Amino acid sequence: MKYGGLVIEGSKANFVFYSPDGQKFYEPAKRCPECGASGQVLGEKAIVDYVNGGSLVEIVAMCPECDGMGFIVDDSDGEEEA
Ligand SMILES: [Zn+2]
């Protein structure tokens, strides 16, 4: 199965896949709860500073939940998430 990208239509999103014979398949996608569909998360990075004792700086990192796509596969089967 070949990954064909993410298609967003209105409030619905689907991952598109192509089978070897050219058939198109849709996999329901939902907004990533981790990053709010932005694909990025804020993290902290420790800066080592032996003189001043070091510090934590805020960095923008790619969301590990959705690999920066902003959407993840919706496997909830229509049920509300707990
Ligand atoms: Zn995410």
PDB file of the backbone (N, CA, C, O) and the ligand in Angstrom, with CONECT records:
HET     ZN  A 101       1
ATOM      1  N   MET A   1       0.842  -1.189   0.000  1.00  0.00           N
ATOM      2  CA  MET A   1       0.000   0.000   0.000  1.00  0.00           C
ATOM      3  C   MET A   1       0.885   1.250   0.000  1.00  0.00           C
ATOM      4  O   MET A   1       1.834   1.370   0.775  1.00  0.00           O
ATOM      5  N   LYS A   2       0.538   2.166  -0.893  1.00  0.00           N
ATOM      6  CA  LYS A   2       1.355   3.363  -1.032  1.00  0.00           C
ATOM      7  C   LYS A   2       0.638   4.543  -0.380  1.00  0.00           C
ATOM      8  O   LYS A   2      -0.546   4.774  -0.621  1.00  0.00           O
ATOM      9  N   TYR A   3       1.358   5.270   0.434  1.00  0.00           N
ATOM     10  CA  TYR A   3       0.783   6.423   1.105  1.00  0.00           C
ATOM     11  C   TYR A   3       0.589   7.559   0.109  1.00  0.00           C
ATOM     12  O   TYR A   3       1.525   7.952  -0.587  1.00  0.00           O
ATOM     13  N   GLY A   4      -0.643   8.087   0.047  1.00  0.00           N
ATOM     14  CA  GLY A   4      -0.940   9.111  -0.953  1.00  0.00           C
ATOM     15  C   GLY A   4      -1.160  10.497  -0.398  1.00  0.00           C
ATOM     16  O   GLY A   4      -1.462  11.428  -1.145  1.00  0.00           O
ATOM     17  N   GLY A   5      -1.011  10.644   0.908  1.00  0.00           N
ATOM     18  CA  GLY A   5      -1.120  11.984   1.475  1.00  0.00           C
ATOM     19  C   GLY A   5      -2.358  12.164   2.327  1.00  0.00           C
ATOM     20  O   GLY A   5      -3.153  11.242   2.513  1.00  0.00           O
ATOM     21  N   LEU A   6      -2.500  13.361   2.834  1.00  0.00           N
ATOM     22  CA  LEU A   6      -3.614  13.706   3.700  1.00  0.00           C
ATOM     23  C   LEU A   6      -4.564  14.630   2.945  1.00  0.00           C
ATOM     24  O   LEU A   6      -4.149  15.652   2.398  1.00  0.00           O
ATOM     25  N   VAL A   7      -5.840  14.258   2.922  1.00  0.00           N
ATOM     26  CA  VAL A   7      -6.834  15.075   2.234  1.00  0.00           C
ATOM     27  C   VAL A   7      -7.776  15.678   3.279  1.00  0.00           C
ATOM     28  O   VAL A   7      -8.395  14.957   4.062  1.00  0.00           O
ATOM     29  N   ILE A   8      -7.869  16.979   3.279  1.00  0.00           N
ATOM     30  CA  ILE A   8      -8.753  17.655   4.223  1.00  0.00           C
ATOM     31  C   ILE A   8      -9.891  18.308   3.456  1.00  0.00           C
ATOM     32  O   ILE A   8      -9.674  19.156   2.591  1.00  0.00           O
ATOM     33  N   GLU A   9     -11.115  17.894   3.792  1.00  0.00           N
ATOM     34  CA  GLU A   9     -12.292  18.469   3.155  1.00  0.00           C
ATOM     35  C   GLU A   9     -13.214  18.991   4.240  1.00  0.00           C
ATOM     36  O   GLU A   9     -13.844  18.207   4.950  1.00  0.00           O
ATOM     37  N   GLY A  10     -13.298  20.284   4.371  1.00  0.00           N
ATOM     38  CA  GLY A  10     -14.116  20.867   5.420  1.00  0.00           C
ATOM     39  C   GLY A  10     -13.588  20.466   6.780  1.00  0.00           C
ATOM     40  O   GLY A  10     -12.427  20.722   7.101  1.00  0.00           O
ATOM     41  N   SER A  11     -14.437  19.834   7.588  1.00  0.00           N
ATOM     42  CA  SER A  11     -14.034  19.438   8.926  1.00  0.00           C
ATOM     43  C   SER A  11     -13.563  17.994   8.962  1.00  0.00           C
ATOM     44  O   SER A  11     -13.185  17.491  10.021  1.00  0.00           O
ATOM     45  N   LYS A  12     -13.582  17.312   7.796  1.00  0.00           N
ATOM     46  CA  LYS A  12     -13.157  15.922   7.750  1.00  0.00           C
ATOM     47  C   LYS A  12     -11.778  15.805   7.119  1.00  0.00           C
ATOM     48  O   LYS A  12     -11.417  16.550   6.208  1.00  0.00           O
ATOM     49  N   ALA A  13     -11.031  14.855   7.631  1.00  0.00           N
ATOM     50  CA  ALA A  13      -9.703  14.619   7.070  1.00  0.00           C
ATOM     51  C   ALA A  13      -9.504  13.125   6.880  1.00  0.00           C
ATOM     52  O   ALA A  13      -9.945  12.317   7.697  1.00  0.00           O
ATOM     53  N   ASN A  14      -8.844  12.773   5.808  1.00  0.00           N
ATOM     54  CA  ASN A  14      -8.571  11.376   5.535  1.00  0.00           C
ATOM     55  C   ASN A  14      -7.144  11.200   5.036  1.00  0.00           C
ATOM     56  O   ASN A  14      -6.615  12.023   4.289  1.00  0.00           O
ATOM     57  N   PHE A  15      -6.541  10.103   5.472  1.00  0.00           N
ATOM     58  CA  PHE A  15      -5.294   9.692   4.866  1.00  0.00           C
ATOM     59  C   PHE A  15      -5.649   8.888   3.628  1.00  0.00           C
ATOM     60  O   PHE A  15      -6.570   8.072   3.664  1.00  0.00           O
ATOM     61  N   VAL A  16      -4.942   9.104   2.551  1.00  0.00           N
ATOM     62  CA  VAL A  16      -5.214   8.399   1.306  1.00  0.00           C
ATOM     63  C   VAL A  16      -4.104   7.394   1.042  1.00  0.00           C
ATOM     64  O   VAL A  16      -2.919   7.696   1.187  1.00  0.00           O
ATOM     65  N   PHE A  17      -4.513   6.190   0.650  1.00  0.00           N
ATOM     66  CA  PHE A  17      -3.549   5.151   0.295  1.00  0.00           C
ATOM     67  C   PHE A  17      -3.907   4.580  -1.060  1.00  0.00           C
ATOM     68  O   PHE A  17      -5.080   4.539  -1.432  1.00  0.00           O
ATOM     69  N   TYR A  18      -2.909   4.142  -1.794  1.00  0.00           N
ATOM     70  CA  TYR A  18      -3.137   3.506  -3.083  1.00  0.00           C
ATOM     71  C   TYR A  18      -2.619   2.077  -3.030  1.00  0.00           C
ATOM     72  O   TYR A  18      -1.490   1.824  -2.609  1.00  0.00           O
ATOM     73  N   SER A  19      -3.460   1.152  -3.461  1.00  0.00           N
ATOM     74  CA  SER A  19      -3.018  -0.236  -3.544  1.00  0.00           C
ATOM     75  C   SER A  19      -2.214  -0.402  -4.828  1.00  0.00           C
ATOM     76  O   SER A  19      -2.249   0.465  -5.701  1.00  0.00           O
ATOM     77  N   PRO A  20      -1.478  -1.528  -4.948  1.00  0.00           N
ATOM     78  CA  PRO A  20      -0.639  -1.736  -6.136  1.00  0.00           C
ATOM     79  C   PRO A  20      -1.427  -1.686  -7.446  1.00  0.00           C
ATOM     80  O   PRO A  20      -0.865  -1.321  -8.478  1.00  0.00           O
ATOM     81  N   ASP A  21      -2.710  -2.042  -7.429  1.00  0.00           N
ATOM     82  CA  ASP A  21      -3.496  -2.008  -8.671  1.00  0.00           C
ATOM     83  C   ASP A  21      -4.190  -0.667  -8.886  1.00  0.00           C
ATOM     84  O   ASP A  21      -5.063  -0.550  -9.746  1.00  0.00           O
ATOM     85  N   GLY A  22      -3.809   0.336  -8.112  1.00  0.00           N
ATOM     86  CA  GLY A  22      -4.294   1.684  -8.352  1.00  0.00           C
ATOM     87  C   GLY A  22      -5.566   2.055  -7.619  1.00  0.00           C
ATOM     88  O   GLY A  22      -6.086   3.158  -7.794  1.00  0.00           O
ATOM     89  N   GLN A  23      -6.078   1.142  -6.793  1.00  0.00           N
ATOM     90  CA  GLN A  23      -7.287   1.466  -6.040  1.00  0.00           C
ATOM     91  C   GLN A  23      -6.983   2.444  -4.917  1.00  0.00           C
ATOM     92  O   GLN A  23      -5.902   2.430  -4.328  1.00  0.00           O
ATOM     93  N   LYS A  24      -7.950   3.282  -4.641  1.00  0.00           N
ATOM     94  CA  LYS A  24      -7.769   4.327  -3.656  1.00  0.00           C
ATOM     95  C   LYS A  24      -8.490   3.964  -2.361  1.00  0.00           C
ATOM     96  O   LYS A  24      -9.655   3.569  -2.382  1.00  0.00           O
ATOM     97  N   PHE A  25      -7.806   4.097  -1.257  1.00  0.00           N
ATOM     98  CA  PHE A  25      -8.406   3.799   0.033  1.00  0.00           C
ATOM     99  C   PHE A  25      -8.297   5.010   0.950  1.00  0.00           C
ATOM    100  O   PHE A  25      -7.318   5.755   0.916  1.00  0.00           O
ATOM    101  N   TYR A  26      -9.333   5.184   1.771  1.00  0.00           N
ATOM    102  CA  TYR A  26      -9.317   6.287   2.729  1.00  0.00           C
ATOM    103  C   TYR A  26      -9.246   5.746   4.146  1.00  0.00           C
ATOM    104  O   TYR A  26      -9.902   4.760   4.482  1.00  0.00           O
ATOM    105  N   GLU A  27      -8.458   6.392   4.958  1.00  0.00           N
ATOM    106  CA  GLU A  27      -8.357   6.047   6.371  1.00  0.00           C
ATOM    107  C   GLU A  27      -8.716   7.308   7.144  1.00  0.00           C
ATOM    108  O   GLU A  27      -8.035   8.326   7.019  1.00  0.00           O
ATOM    109  N   PRO A  28      -9.787   7.250   7.948  1.00  0.00           N
ATOM    110  CA  PRO A  28     -10.207   8.456   8.664  1.00  0.00           C
ATOM    111  C   PRO A  28      -9.088   9.032   9.531  1.00  0.00           C
ATOM    112  O   PRO A  28      -8.375   8.300  10.218  1.00  0.00           O
ATOM    113  N   ALA A  29      -8.956  10.322   9.486  1.00  0.00           N
ATOM    114  CA  ALA A  29      -7.939  10.987  10.289  1.00  0.00           C
ATOM    115  C   ALA A  29      -8.611  11.986  11.221  1.00  0.00           C
ATOM    116  O   ALA A  29      -9.693  12.499  10.936  1.00  0.00           O
ATOM    117  N   LYS A  30      -7.959  12.244  12.313  1.00  0.00           N
ATOM    118  CA  LYS A  30      -8.490  13.249  13.235  1.00  0.00           C
ATOM    119  C   LYS A  30      -7.354  14.181  13.655  1.00  0.00           C
ATOM    120  O   LYS A  30      -6.173  13.847  13.569  1.00  0.00           O
ATOM    121  N   ARG A  31      -7.760  15.348  14.106  1.00  0.00           N
ATOM    122  CA  ARG A  31      -6.768  16.306  14.566  1.00  0.00           C
ATOM    123  C   ARG A  31      -5.955  15.722  15.701  1.00  0.00           C
ATOM    124  O   ARG A  31      -6.491  15.106  16.622  1.00  0.00           O
ATOM    125  N   CYS A  32      -4.678  15.923  15.620  1.00  0.00           N
ATOM    126  CA  CYS A  32      -3.797  15.410  16.659  1.00  0.00           C
ATOM    127  C   CYS A  32      -4.048  16.161  17.969  1.00  0.00           C
ATOM    128  O   CYS A  32      -3.901  17.382  18.017  1.00  0.00           O
ATOM    129  N   PRO A  33      -4.424  15.443  19.033  1.00  0.00           N
ATOM    130  CA  PRO A  33      -4.708  16.118  20.308  1.00  0.00           C
ATOM    131  C   PRO A  33      -3.446  16.652  20.976  1.00  0.00           C
ATOM    132  O   PRO A  33      -3.502  17.524  21.843  1.00  0.00           O
ATOM    133  N   GLU A  34      -2.331  16.120  20.561  1.00  0.00           N
ATOM    134  CA  GLU A  34      -1.067  16.502  21.196  1.00  0.00           C
ATOM    135  C   GLU A  34      -0.640  17.923  20.812  1.00  0.00           C
ATOM    136  O   GLU A  34      -0.144  18.682  21.645  1.00  0.00           O
ATOM    137  N   CYS A  35      -0.838  18.260  19.555  1.00  0.00           N
ATOM    138  CA  CYS A  35      -0.339  19.549  19.064  1.00  0.00           C
ATOM    139  C   CYS A  35      -1.457  20.425  18.524  1.00  0.00           C
ATOM    140  O   CYS A  35      -1.188  21.525  18.041  1.00  0.00           O
ATOM    141  N   GLY A  36      -2.734  19.958  18.593  1.00  0.00           N
ATOM    142  CA  GLY A  36      -3.836  20.757  18.079  1.00  0.00           C
ATOM    143  C   GLY A  36      -3.772  20.945  16.585  1.00  0.00           C
ATOM    144  O   GLY A  36      -4.195  21.975  16.061  1.00  0.00           O
ATOM    145  N   ALA A  37      -3.236  19.934  15.887  1.00  0.00           N
ATOM    146  CA  ALA A  37      -3.146  19.905  14.425  1.00  0.00           C
ATOM    147  C   ALA A  37      -2.121  20.883  13.866  1.00  0.00           C
ATOM    148  O   ALA A  37      -2.097  21.134  12.661  1.00  0.00           O
ATOM    149  N   SER A  38      -1.284  21.432  14.722  1.00  0.00           N
ATOM    150  CA  SER A  38      -0.262  22.345  14.223  1.00  0.00           C
ATOM    151  C   SER A  38       0.990  21.592  13.768  1.00  0.00           C
ATOM    152  O   SER A  38       1.799  22.113  12.999  1.00  0.00           O
ATOM    153  N   GLY A  39       1.131  20.354  14.258  1.00  0.00           N
ATOM    154  CA  GLY A  39       2.301  19.563  13.883  1.00  0.00           C
ATOM    155  C   GLY A  39       3.545  19.893  14.690  1.00  0.00           C
ATOM    156  O   GLY A  39       4.610  19.309  14.492  1.00  0.00           O
ATOM    157  N   GLN A  40       3.384  20.844  15.605  1.00  0.00           N
ATOM    158  CA  GLN A  40       4.536  21.249  16.391  1.00  0.00           C
ATOM    159  C   GLN A  40       4.189  21.281  17.868  1.00  0.00           C
ATOM    160  O   GLN A  40       3.062  21.603  18.246  1.00  0.00           O
ATOM    161  N   VAL A  41       5.139  20.954  18.675  1.00  0.00           N
ATOM    162  CA  VAL A  41       4.943  21.040  20.113  1.00  0.00           C
ATOM    163  C   VAL A  41       6.080  21.847  20.725  1.00  0.00           C
ATOM    164  O   VAL A  41       7.185  21.904  20.186  1.00  0.00           O
ATOM    165  N   LEU A  42       5.787  22.464  21.853  1.00  0.00           N
ATOM    166  CA  LEU A  42       6.824  23.197  22.558  1.00  0.00           C
ATOM    167  C   LEU A  42       7.516  22.264  23.524  1.00  0.00           C
ATOM    168  O   LEU A  42       6.875  21.510  24.256  1.00  0.00           O
ATOM    169  N   GLY A  43       8.814  22.326  23.514  1.00  0.00           N
ATOM    170  CA  GLY A  43       9.570  21.501  24.432  1.00  0.00           C
ATOM    171  C   GLY A  43      10.619  22.334  25.133  1.00  0.00           C
ATOM    172  O   GLY A  43      10.785  23.521  24.852  1.00  0.00           O
ATOM    173  N   GLU A  44      11.313  21.704  26.037  1.00  0.00           N
ATOM    174  CA  GLU A  44      12.374  22.403  26.733  1.00  0.00           C
ATOM    175  C   GLU A  44      13.702  21.711  26.476  1.00  0.00           C
ATOM    176  O   GLU A  44      13.798  20.483  26.462  1.00  0.00           O
ATOM    177  N   LYS A  45      14.681  22.503  26.281  1.00  0.00           N
ATOM    178  CA  LYS A  45      16.004  21.964  26.033  1.00  0.00           C
ATOM    179  C   LYS A  45      16.956  22.532  27.077  1.00  0.00           C
ATOM    180  O   LYS A  45      16.976  23.734  27.343  1.00  0.00           O
ATOM    181  N   ALA A  46      17.735  21.644  27.653  1.00  0.00           N
ATOM    182  CA  ALA A  46      18.659  22.083  28.690  1.00  0.00           C
ATOM    183  C   ALA A  46      19.942  22.616  28.057  1.00  0.00           C
ATOM    184  O   ALA A  46      20.585  21.952  27.243  1.00  0.00           O
ATOM    185  N   ILE A  47      20.285  23.815  28.454  1.00  0.00           N
ATOM    186  CA  ILE A  47      21.540  24.400  27.996  1.00  0.00           C
ATOM    187  C   ILE A  47      22.549  24.307  29.138  1.00  0.00           C
ATOM    188  O   ILE A  47      22.344  24.861  30.219  1.00  0.00           O
ATOM    189  N   VAL A  48      23.612  23.613  28.877  1.00  0.00           N
ATOM    190  CA  VAL A  48      24.624  23.447  29.908  1.00  0.00           C
ATOM    191  C   VAL A  48      25.515  24.686  29.954  1.00  0.00           C
ATOM    192  O   VAL A  48      26.116  25.102  28.963  1.00  0.00           O
ATOM    193  N   ASP A  49      25.566  25.236  31.130  1.00  0.00           N
ATOM    194  CA  ASP A  49      26.416  26.405  31.317  1.00  0.00           C
ATOM    195  C   ASP A  49      27.106  26.262  32.669  1.00  0.00           C
ATOM    196  O   ASP A  49      26.479  26.437  33.714  1.00  0.00           O
ATOM    197  N   TYR A  50      28.389  25.947  32.645  1.00  0.00           N
ATOM    198  CA  TYR A  50      29.101  25.675  33.887  1.00  0.00           C
ATOM    199  C   TYR A  50      29.364  26.932  34.703  1.00  0.00           C
ATOM    200  O   TYR A  50      29.669  26.859  35.894  1.00  0.00           O
ATOM    201  N   VAL A  51      29.244  28.072  34.059  1.00  0.00           N
ATOM    202  CA  VAL A  51      29.487  29.331  34.770  1.00  0.00           C
ATOM    203  C   VAL A  51      28.229  29.777  35.491  1.00  0.00           C
ATOM    204  O   VAL A  51      28.267  30.130  36.670  1.00  0.00           O
ATOM    205  N   ASN A  52      27.097  29.759  34.763  1.00  0.00           N
ATOM    206  CA  ASN A  52      25.858  30.283  35.335  1.00  0.00           C
ATOM    207  C   ASN A  52      24.917  29.187  35.831  1.00  0.00           C
ATOM    208  O   ASN A  52      23.824  29.487  36.312  1.00  0.00           O
ATOM    209  N   GLY A  53      25.320  27.939  35.721  1.00  0.00           N
ATOM    210  CA  GLY A  53      24.508  26.853  36.245  1.00  0.00           C
ATOM    211  C   GLY A  53      23.546  26.252  35.240  1.00  0.00           C
ATOM    212  O   GLY A  53      22.802  25.330  35.573  1.00  0.00           O
ATOM    213  N   GLY A  54      23.549  26.751  34.028  1.00  0.00           N
ATOM    214  CA  GLY A  54      22.700  26.178  32.988  1.00  0.00           C
ATOM    215  C   GLY A  54      21.299  26.732  33.021  1.00  0.00           C
ATOM    216  O   GLY A  54      20.911  27.407  33.974  1.00  0.00           O
ATOM    217  N   SER A  55      20.541  26.448  31.984  1.00  0.00           N
ATOM    218  CA  SER A  55      19.184  26.947  31.920  1.00  0.00           C
ATOM    219  C   SER A  55      18.359  26.088  30.972  1.00  0.00           C
ATOM    220  O   SER A  55      18.896  25.298  30.196  1.00  0.00           O
ATOM    221  N   LEU A  56      17.047  26.260  31.053  1.00  0.00           N
ATOM    222  CA  LEU A  56      16.134  25.573  30.147  1.00  0.00           C
ATOM    223  C   LEU A  56      15.588  26.583  29.151  1.00  0.00           C
ATOM    224  O   LEU A  56      15.084  27.634  29.545  1.00  0.00           O
ATOM    225  N   VAL A  57      15.684  26.278  27.891  1.00  0.00           N
ATOM    226  CA  VAL A  57      15.114  27.171  26.887  1.00  0.00           C
ATOM    227  C   VAL A  57      13.981  26.450  26.179  1.00  0.00           C
ATOM    228  O   VAL A  57      14.020  25.234  25.996  1.00  0.00           O
ATOM    229  N   GLU A  58      12.981  27.207  25.785  1.00  0.00           N
ATOM    230  CA  GLU A  58      11.838  26.643  25.087  1.00  0.00           C
ATOM    231  C   GLU A  58      12.182  26.471  23.612  1.00  0.00           C
ATOM    232  O   GLU A  58      12.703  27.380  22.967  1.00  0.00           O
ATOM    233  N   ILE A  59      11.883  25.304  23.105  1.00  0.00           N
ATOM    234  CA  ILE A  59      12.135  25.058  21.693  1.00  0.00           C
ATOM    235  C   ILE A  59      10.864  24.540  21.032  1.00  0.00           C
ATOM    236  O   ILE A  59      10.005  23.958  21.694  1.00  0.00           O
ATOM    237  N   VAL A  60      10.751  24.750  19.745  1.00  0.00           N
ATOM    238  CA  VAL A  60       9.642  24.207  18.979  1.00  0.00           C
ATOM    239  C   VAL A  60      10.139  22.925  18.319  1.00  0.00           C
ATOM    240  O   VAL A  60      11.116  22.926  17.571  1.00  0.00           O
ATOM    241  N   ALA A  61       9.436  21.830  18.620  1.00  0.00           N
ATOM    242  CA  ALA A  61       9.850  20.546  18.075  1.00  0.00           C
ATOM    243  C   ALA A  61       8.720  19.942  17.250  1.00  0.00           C
ATOM    244  O   ALA A  61       7.551  20.283  17.432  1.00  0.00           O
ATOM    245  N   MET A  62       9.075  19.060  16.363  1.00  0.00           N
ATOM    246  CA  MET A  62       8.070  18.342  15.590  1.00  0.00           C
ATOM    247  C   MET A  62       7.285  17.436  16.524  1.00  0.00           C
ATOM    248  O   MET A  62       7.861  16.748  17.366  1.00  0.00           O
ATOM    249  N   CYS A  63       5.978  17.441  16.370  1.00  0.00           N
ATOM    250  CA  CYS A  63       5.134  16.642  17.247  1.00  0.00           C
ATOM    251  C   CYS A  63       5.431  15.154  17.067  1.00  0.00           C
ATOM    252  O   CYS A  63       5.364  14.639  15.951  1.00  0.00           O
ATOM    253  N   PRO A  64       5.763  14.455  18.170  1.00  0.00           N
ATOM    254  CA  PRO A  64       6.086  13.032  18.061  1.00  0.00           C
ATOM    255  C   PRO A  64       4.853  12.164  17.845  1.00  0.00           C
ATOM    256  O   PRO A  64       4.963  11.020  17.403  1.00  0.00           O
ATOM    257  N   GLU A  65       3.689  12.705  18.154  1.00  0.00           N
ATOM    258  CA  GLU A  65       2.448  11.942  18.042  1.00  0.00           C
ATOM    259  C   GLU A  65       2.033  11.773  16.583  1.00  0.00           C
ATOM    260  O   GLU A  65       1.587  10.699  16.179  1.00  0.00           O
ATOM    261  N   CYS A  66       2.178  12.821  15.807  1.00  0.00           N
ATOM    262  CA  CYS A  66       1.690  12.799  14.425  1.00  0.00           C
ATOM    263  C   CYS A  66       2.810  13.003  13.411  1.00  0.00           C
ATOM    264  O   CYS A  66       2.552  13.171  12.219  1.00  0.00           O
ATOM    265  N   ASP A  67       4.059  12.989  13.887  1.00  0.00           N
ATOM    266  CA  ASP A  67       5.210  13.194  13.013  1.00  0.00           C
ATOM    267  C   ASP A  67       5.124  14.505  12.247  1.00  0.00           C
ATOM    268  O   ASP A  67       5.591  14.598  11.112  1.00  0.00           O
ATOM    269  N   GLY A  68       4.530  15.512  12.865  1.00  0.00           N
ATOM    270  CA  GLY A  68       4.503  16.832  12.257  1.00  0.00           C
ATOM    271  C   GLY A  68       3.395  17.033  11.239  1.00  0.00           C
ATOM    272  O   GLY A  68       3.321  18.085  10.605  1.00  0.00           O
ATOM    273  N   MET A  69       2.521  16.024  11.071  1.00  0.00           N
ATOM    274  CA  MET A  69       1.463  16.146  10.055  1.00  0.00           C
ATOM    275  C   MET A  69       0.226  16.860  10.590  1.00  0.00           C
ATOM    276  O   MET A  69      -0.573  17.392   9.819  1.00  0.00           O
ATOM    277  N   GLY A  70       0.073  16.869  11.911  1.00  0.00           N
ATOM    278  CA  GLY A  70      -1.079  17.537  12.501  1.00  0.00           C
ATOM    279  C   GLY A  70      -2.295  16.638  12.620  1.00  0.00           C
ATOM    280  O   GLY A  70      -3.264  16.984  13.296  1.00  0.00           O
ATOM    281  N   PHE A  71      -2.250  15.484  11.964  1.00  0.00           N
ATOM    282  CA  PHE A  71      -3.376  14.555  12.024  1.00  0.00           C
ATOM    283  C   PHE A  71      -2.870  13.152  12.309  1.00  0.00           C
ATOM    284  O   PHE A  71      -1.767  12.775  11.914  1.00  0.00           O
ATOM    285  N   ILE A  72      -3.704  12.389  13.004  1.00  0.00           N
ATOM    286  CA  ILE A  72      -3.382  10.992  13.267  1.00  0.00           C
ATOM    287  C   ILE A  72      -4.551  10.128  12.812  1.00  0.00           C
ATOM    288  O   ILE A  72      -5.664  10.625  12.643  1.00  0.00           O
ATOM    289  N   VAL A  73      -4.304   8.853  12.615  1.00  0.00           N
ATOM    290  CA  VAL A  73      -5.358   7.938  12.193  1.00  0.00           C
ATOM    291  C   VAL A  73      -6.414   7.851  13.275  1.00  0.00           C
ATOM    292  O   VAL A  73      -6.110   7.628  14.447  1.00  0.00           O
ATOM    293  N   ASP A  74      -7.666   8.031  12.865  1.00  0.00           N
ATOM    294  CA  ASP A  74      -8.777   7.981  13.806  1.00  0.00           C
ATOM    295  C   ASP A  74      -9.247   6.543  13.941  1.00  0.00           C
ATOM    296  O   ASP A  74      -9.960   6.033  13.077  1.00  0.00           O
ATOM    297  N   ASP A  75      -8.846   5.890  15.026  1.00  0.00           N
ATOM    298  CA  ASP A  75      -9.202   4.486  15.220  1.00  0.00           C
ATOM    299  C   ASP A  75     -10.243   4.341  16.335  1.00  0.00           C
ATOM    300  O   ASP A  75     -10.353   3.287  16.961  1.00  0.00           O
ATOM    301  N   SER A  76     -10.999   5.406  16.573  1.00  0.00           N
ATOM    302  CA  SER A  76     -11.940   5.390  17.691  1.00  0.00           C
ATOM    303  C   SER A  76     -13.232   4.662  17.341  1.00  0.00           C
ATOM    304  O   SER A  76     -14.045   4.386  18.223  1.00  0.00           O
ATOM    305  N   ASP A  77     -13.432   4.343  16.037  1.00  0.00           N
ATOM    306  CA  ASP A  77     -14.649   3.671  15.582  1.00  0.00           C
ATOM    307  C   ASP A  77     -15.904   4.460  15.926  1.00  0.00           C
ATOM    308  O   ASP A  77     -16.966   3.884  16.162  1.00  0.00           O
ATOM    309  N   GLY A  78     -15.776   5.777  15.954  1.00  0.00           N
ATOM    310  CA  GLY A  78     -16.934   6.615  16.179  1.00  0.00           C
ATOM    311  C   GLY A  78     -17.289   6.808  17.635  1.00  0.00           C
ATOM    312  O   GLY A  78     -18.213   7.553  17.959  1.00  0.00           O
ATOM    313  N   GLU A  79     -16.571   6.149  18.505  1.00  0.00           N
ATOM    314  CA  GLU A  79     -16.872   6.295  19.923  1.00  0.00           C
ATOM    315  C   GLU A  79     -16.137   7.499  20.490  1.00  0.00           C
ATOM    316  O   GLU A  79     -15.056   7.870  20.033  1.00  0.00           O
ATOM    317  N   GLU A  80     -16.751   8.090  21.491  1.00  0.00           N
ATOM    318  CA  GLU A  80     -16.114   9.230  22.131  1.00  0.00           C
ATOM    319  C   GLU A  80     -14.869   8.774  22.870  1.00  0.00           C
ATOM    320  O   GLU A  80     -14.836   7.689  23.451  1.00  0.00           O
ATOM    321  N   GLU A  81     -13.878   9.592  22.842  1.00  0.00           N
ATOM    322  CA  GLU A  81     -12.673   9.245  23.547  1.00  0.00           C
ATOM    323  C   GLU A  81     -12.838   9.490  25.032  1.00  0.00           C
ATOM    324  O   GLU A  81     -13.472  10.463  25.440  1.00  0.00           O
ATOM    325  N   ALA A  82     -12.281   8.629  25.826  1.00  0.00           N
ATOM    326  CA  ALA A  82     -12.400   8.755  27.284  1.00  0.00           C
ATOM    327  C   ALA A  82     -11.599   9.956  27.770  1.00  0.00           C
ATOM    328  O   ALA A  82     -11.570  10.234  28.968  1.00  0.00           O
TER     329      ALA A  82
HETATM  330 ZN    ZN A 101       0.687  16.217  16.627  1.00  0.00          ZN2+
END
